[in-house]
Amino acid sequence: MTSVALARTPLSPLLRLLILTQLAFNIGFFAVLPFLAEHLADVIGMAGWLVGLVLGLRTFSQQGLFVVGGALADRYGVRPVVLAGCVLRIAGFGWLGYAERTWAVVGAVLLIGFAAALFSPAVESEVARQAVAWEEKGGGERTRVLALFTVAGQVGAFVGPLLGALLLAVDFRVTCLAGAGVFVLVLAGHAWLLPQHIPGRARITRKGGMRTLVRNRPFLALCCAYGAYLLAYNQLYLALPEEVERATGSQAPLAWLFALSSLLVVTAQLPVTVWAGERLDPRRSMAAGLLLIAVGFTAVAVARPAQLTGTAGLLPATVLVVLLTLGQMLIAPVARAWIPDLAEPDRLGLYTGALSSASGLIVLLGSAATGTLLDTGLPAAMPWLVLAAVPAAAIGLLPRGKSR
C-alpha cells in the first residue's frame, strides 16, 4: 500500500489520543530530568557517586518494572493504570521540587520512575493492539502507527528540555511544578477521553503468564536482539561523548549531534517506515537497522587510529549518529509492531513491558562492560570494533516468521 493510500486512512480517536499522550508524557518528563543531575550536585551538594546512584535508581524503578505495569494493564485495563501512573508522576515531580535531603530525593525519583512503569507499557501495548486492528481493517501497515508514536515521543523529547531550560532560569522547583502541571493536564484529558472499557481488550484473571512468556523462545530472541540495539544506541550517552571530547577538546558539539538525531527522526521516520513496510518484512527491517548501526561503529573504528581532530575528527562521530538514528527508525517501530504476533493475545501488556524490562537489563549489564572496555587501554580501534560486533551478532538472534 502506498503512502498516499495510507494518508487517506484516518486513525481512530483512541489512537490519536494515545499518540498525543506520548508527546505530552515526554514534554513533561524531559522538562525536568535532563537538569536533575546538575541540581543534585550543585544545589543539594550530593557526591558524584550518589548522583549516579539516584539516576540509576530512577532508571531501575522505571525500565525494570515495566513488566509489572504491563501485567497490571492486562489485569485491570488501560484506564486505571494510566490514571494511577499520572497521579504518581504528579506527586513525584511535586515532591522532587521540594526535596532537599537524600532520602526525599530518592523517594521522589522512585515515584517518578514507577509512574512511568505503570502508564508507559499500558499505553504502548494499547497502541500496538489498536495498530493491529487498524491494519486488519485495511488501514495500512501497523508499523506506520508505531512510527507516528515514535515521532510524537521524539518531538516531546525535543520540546521538553527547551521548556525546562526556560523555566530553570527561574528555579528548579518551578521546572518540577511545570512538569507536574503537564501531567495534571494529561490526567484530566484521560479521565475525560479514555474509555472505561476498550472494545476487544479482555481483562484476564488466570495466572501463568510469566511461565508461558519465559518459554516463548521467539519472543525472548526478540528481547535479546532489541536489547543489543538499545545497548548500541546507549553509546550516544557513553562512548560518543568521550569520542567527541577527544576529537574537539569539548563536549559542546554533542548538543548539535543530538539535535541532528532528533531532526532526523521527526522528518524521516515516517518515510523510512513506509519504505521499509513496502519492501521488508519485520526480520529484514530489524536486520537492516542492526547492520547500519554496526557500520556506524565500524566507521569510527576505521578512523580512530588516525587520531583525527577538529572538524575532520568529528566526521566519524557524525556518521555514527546518523547511522544509529537510521537504525533506530528501522528497528524501534518494527519491534513494537512485532510483539502482537509473538505474544498471547490477552497478555500484550505483559509482553510489551517484558520487552522493555529485559532489554533494559541487557543495557544495564552491557553498559558496565562497555565502560570497562573504554578504559582498558586497548588499541584505539578495538573498543569500537567490539561495539560494532554487538548489533552485528544480534542479527542472528532475530526470530524467524511472525507467528508464535
C-alpha positions in Angstrom: 0.0 0.0 0.0 1.4 3.4 -0.9 2.0 6.3 1.4 -0.8 8.2 -0.4 -3.3 5.5 0.4 -2.1 5.4 4.0 -2.6 9.1 4.3 -6.3 8.8 3.3 -7.0 6.3 6.1 -7.7 8.1 9.3 -6.6 6.9 12.7 -9.2 6.2 15.3 -9.9 8.8 18.0 -8.3 6.4 20.6 -5.1 6.0 18.6 -4.8 9.8 18.2 -5.3 10.2 21.9 -2.6 7.7 22.7 -0.1 9.2 20.3 -0.7 12.6 21.7 -0.3 11.1 25.1 3.3 10.0 24.2 4.0 13.6 23.1 2.7 15.0 26.4 4.5 12.4 28.6 7.8 13.2 27.1 7.4 17.0 27.3 6.6 16.7 31.0 9.4 14.2 31.6 12.2 15.9 29.7 11.4 19.3 31.1 12.8 18.0 34.4 15.1 15.0 34.1 17.9 16.5 31.9 18.6 19.0 34.7 18.3 16.7 37.6 22.0 15.7 37.9 23.2 19.3 38.0 20.6 20.2 40.6 21.6 17.2 42.8 25.3 18.0 42.6 25.3 21.8 42.7 22.2 22.7 44.8 21.8 19.8 47.1 25.5 19.0 47.2 25.5 15.3 46.5 28.7 13.5 45.7 29.1 12.3 42.2 28.7 8.6 43.1 25.4 9.4 44.9 24.1 11.4 41.9 24.8 8.3 39.7 23.1 6.1 42.2 20.0 8.2 42.3 19.8 8.3 38.5 20.3 4.6 38.3 17.5 4.0 40.8 15.2 6.1 38.7 16.0 4.0 35.6 15.6 0.8 37.5 12.2 1.8 39.0 11.0 2.7 35.5 12.5 0.4 33.0 13.0 -2.6 35.3 9.4 -2.5 36.4 7.7 -2.1 33.0 6.8 -5.8 33.1 4.8 -5.1 36.3 2.9 -2.2 34.7 2.2 -4.3 31.6 0.8 -7.1 33.7 -1.4 -4.7 35.7 -2.8 -3.2 32.4 -3.7 -6.7 31.3 -5.4 -7.4 34.6 -7.2 -4.1 35.3 -7.4 -2.4 31.9 -5.6 0.6 30.4 -7.6 3.4 32.0 -7.0 2.8 35.7 -3.3 2.0 35.2 -2.7 5.1 33.1 -4.6 7.4 35.5 -2.7 5.9 38.5 0.6 6.5 36.8 -0.3 10.1 36.1 -1.2 10.7 39.7 2.1 9.2 40.9 4.1 11.2 38.4 2.4 14.4 39.6 3.2 13.5 43.2 6.7 12.6 42.3 7.5 15.8 40.5 5.9 17.9 43.2 7.9 16.0 45.9 11.2 16.4 43.9 10.7 20.1 43.6 10.7 20.4 47.4 13.1 17.6 48.3 16.3 18.8 50.0 17.6 15.6 51.7 18.9 12.4 50.1 16.1 10.2 51.3 13.5 12.6 50.0 15.2 12.8 46.6 15.4 9.0 46.4 11.7 8.7 47.3 10.7 11.2 44.7 12.7 9.7 41.8 11.5 6.2 42.7 7.9 7.5 42.5 8.6 9.2 39.2 10.1 6.1 37.7 7.4 3.7 38.9 4.8 6.1 37.5 6.3 5.6 34.0 6.4 1.8 34.7 2.6 2.0 35.1 1.5 4.2 32.2 4.1 3.6 29.5 3.5 -0.2 29.0 -0.2 0.3 29.2 -0.2 3.0 26.5 2.4 1.2 24.3 0.6 -2.1 24.4 -2.7 -0.5 23.6 -1.1 1.4 20.7 0.2 -1.9 19.3 -3.2 -3.5 19.8 -5.0 -0.7 18.0 -2.4 -0.6 15.3 -3.1 -4.3 14.5 -6.8 -3.6 14.4 -6.2 -0.7 12.1 -4.1 -2.9 9.8 -6.8 -5.6 9.8 -9.4 -3.1 8.7 -7.3 -2.2 5.7 -5.7 1.0 7.2 -2.2 0.0 6.2 0.9 -1.3 7.8 0.8 -1.3 11.6 4.4 0.0 11.7 3.2 3.3 10.4 1.2 3.8 13.6 4.2 2.8 15.7 6.3 5.2 13.7 3.9 8.1 14.5 4.1 7.1 18.1 7.9 7.3 17.9 7.8 10.7 16.2 5.5 12.0 18.9 7.8 10.9 21.6 10.8 12.4 19.8 9.1 15.8 19.5 8.3 15.7 23.2 11.9 14.8 24.0 13.0 17.8 21.9 10.4 20.3 23.3 10.7 19.2 26.9 14.3 20.3 27.5 13.6 23.7 25.8 10.7 24.3 28.2 12.8 23.1 31.1 15.7 25.4 30.2 13.4 28.4 30.1 11.8 27.6 33.5 15.2 26.7 35.1 16.1 30.4 34.7 13.5 30.9 37.4 14.1 27.9 39.7 14.4 24.1 39.6 11.3 23.9 41.7 9.3 25.8 39.2 10.5 23.4 36.5 9.3 20.4 38.6 6.0 22.0 39.2 5.6 22.8 35.5 6.4 19.1 34.7 3.7 18.1 37.2 1.3 20.5 35.6 1.8 18.8 32.2 0.7 15.5 33.9 -2.2 17.2 35.5 -3.4 18.1 32.0 -2.8 14.6 30.8 -4.6 13.1 33.8 -7.6 15.4 33.2 -7.7 14.6 29.5 -7.5 10.9 30.0 -10.1 10.9 32.8 -12.4 12.6 30.3 -11.5 10.9 27.0 -10.1 7.4 27.7 -12.8 4.8 27.5 -13.7 2.8 30.6 -13.7 -0.3 28.5 -11.8 -0.6 25.2 -13.6 -2.9 22.8 -11.6 -6.1 22.0 -9.4 -5.8 25.1 -10.5 -8.6 27.6 -9.1 -8.4 31.1 -7.5 -11.6 32.3 -7.9 -13.4 35.6 -5.9 -16.6 35.0 -2.4 -17.0 36.2 0.7 -18.4 34.4 1.5 -15.6 32.1 5.2 -15.4 33.1 5.7 -19.2 32.8 4.4 -19.1 29.2 6.5 -16.0 28.5 9.8 -17.5 29.6 9.1 -20.5 27.3 8.4 -18.3 24.3 11.7 -18.6 22.5 10.8 -16.3 19.6 9.8 -13.5 21.9 12.9 -14.0 24.1 15.0 -13.9 20.9 13.4 -10.6 20.0 14.2 -9.3 23.5 17.8 -10.1 23.2 18.1 -8.6 19.7 16.2 -5.4 20.9 18.4 -5.3 24.0 21.5 -5.4 21.7 20.1 -2.5 19.7 19.4 -0.4 22.9 22.9 -1.2 24.2 24.3 0.2 21.0 22.1 3.2 21.0 23.0 3.9 24.6 26.5 4.6 23.3 25.2 8.0 22.3 25.5 8.8 26.0 28.6 6.7 26.9 31.1 6.2 24.1 30.1 9.1 21.9 30.8 11.9 24.4 34.3 10.5 25.0 35.0 10.4 21.3 33.6 13.9 20.7 35.8 15.3 23.5 38.8 13.5 22.2 38.3 15.0 18.7 37.4 18.6 19.6 38.5 19.1 23.2 35.0 19.8 24.2 31.6 18.1 24.6 29.8 21.1 23.2 29.3 19.5 19.7 27.2 16.8 21.4 24.2 19.2 21.6 24.3 19.6 17.8 24.7 15.9 17.2 21.7 15.1 19.5 19.7 17.8 17.7 20.6 16.2 14.4 19.4 12.9 15.6 16.1 14.4 16.8 15.6 16.2 13.5 16.2 13.0 11.5 13.6 11.1 13.5 11.0 13.9 13.2 11.5 14.4 9.5 12.4 11.0 8.2 10.8 8.4 10.5 7.5 8.1 8.6 9.1 8.0 5.1 11.6 5.4 6.2 8.8 3.3 7.8 6.7 3.4 4.7 9.6 2.5 2.5 10.6 -0.4 4.8 7.0 -1.6 5.1 6.7 -1.9 1.3 10.0 -3.8 0.8 11.0 -5.6 4.1 9.4 -8.0 6.5 9.9 -7.4 10.2 13.0 -9.6 10.5 14.7 -8.0 7.5 13.9 -4.5 8.7 15.4 -5.1 12.1 18.4 -6.8 10.5 19.0 -3.8 8.2 18.8 -1.5 11.2 21.3 -3.5 13.2 23.6 -3.7 10.2 23.5 0.1 9.8 24.4 0.5 13.4 27.3 -1.9 13.1 28.6 0.0 10.1 28.4 3.3 12.2 30.7 1.9 14.9 33.0 0.4 12.2 33.3 3.9 10.7 34.7 5.2 14.0 36.9 2.2 14.4 38.5 2.7 10.9 39.1 6.4 11.5 40.2 6.1 15.1 43.9 5.1 14.6 44.5 8.2 12.5 43.8 10.4 15.6 42.0 13.0 13.6 40.9 16.1 15.4 38.8 19.2 14.8 36.1 19.0 12.1 37.7 16.0 10.4 37.9 14.2 13.7 34.2 14.9 14.3 33.1 13.4 11.0 33.2 9.7 12.0 31.1 10.6 15.1 28.6 12.3 12.9 28.4 9.3 10.6 27.8 7.1 13.7 25.0 9.3 14.9 23.3 9.3 11.5 23.5 5.6 11.1 22.5 4.9 14.7 19.4 7.1 14.1 18.6 5.4 10.8 19.0 2.0 12.5 16.6 3.2 15.2 14.0 4.1 12.6 14.1 0.6 11.1 14.2 -1.2 14.5 12.0 0.5 17.1 8.6 0.7 15.4 9.0 -2.8 13.9 9.9 -4.4 17.2 6.8 -2.9 18.9 4.7 -3.9 15.9 6.1 -7.5 16.0 5.1 -8.1 19.7 1.4 -8.9 19.0 2.5 -11.7 16.6 4.7 -13.3 19.3 2.6 -12.7 22.4 -0.5 -14.3 23.9 -3.4 -12.1 22.7 -4.7 -11.3 26.2 -1.3 -10.6 27.6 0.0 -7.9 25.3 0.7 -5.6 28.2 2.9 -8.2 29.9 4.9 -8.9 26.8 5.3 -5.2 26.0 6.5 -4.5 29.5 8.8 -7.5 29.4 10.5 -6.3 26.2 11.4 -3.1 27.9 12.5 -4.7 31.2 14.6 -7.4 29.6 16.3 -5.1 27.2 16.8 -2.6 30.0 18.6 -5.3 32.0 20.8 -6.0 29.0 21.7 -2.3 28.7 22.5 -2.1 32.4 24.9 -5.1 32.3 26.3 -4.2 28.9 26.9 -0.5 29.8 29.1 -1.6 32.7 31.1 -3.8 30.4 31.3 -1.0 27.8 32.6 1.4 30.4 35.3 -1.1 31.3 36.1 -1.7 27.7 36.6 2.0 27.0 39.1 2.3 30.0 41.2 -0.7 29.3 43.9 1.0 27.2 43.3 -1.3 24.2 44.3 -0.2 20.7 42.2 2.8 19.6 40.0 0.9 17.1 39.4 -2.2 19.3 36.6 -0.9 21.6 34.7 0.4 18.6 35.0 -2.9 16.7 33.6 -4.7 19.8 30.7 -2.3 19.8 30.2 -3.0 16.1 30.1 -6.7 16.7 27.2 -6.4 19.2 24.5 -5.4 16.7 26.0 -7.5 14.0 25.8 -10.6 16.2 22.2 -9.7 17.2 21.1 -10.2 13.6 21.5 -13.9 14.1 19.2 -13.7 17.2 16.2 -12.3 15.4 13.2 -14.7 15.3 12.1 -16.1 12.0 8.5 -15.7 10.9 5.7 -13.7 12.5 3.6 -16.2 14.4 4.1 -17.8 17.8 
